[in-house]
């Protein structure tokens, strides 16, 4: 089984801001907003409790990041996957 953990910055998005700047400088194309979501795919037979433990204690800094299991952030952004 594959489990998906998504991590997103709570307050600022330095990588997204940097990407916007690079795209504008290199391509002269203005991007209104970029959301960066780090994605971890964990393969193995783990319980929901084990995946939540990984999510909260290993992959996410709770002070500056939000984390979700599954496709939560992408769904909120109305991402259509192609």
Helices and strands as residue ranges (DSSP letters): E 2-9, H 14-27, E 37-43, H 48-54, I 55-59, E 65-69, H 72-76
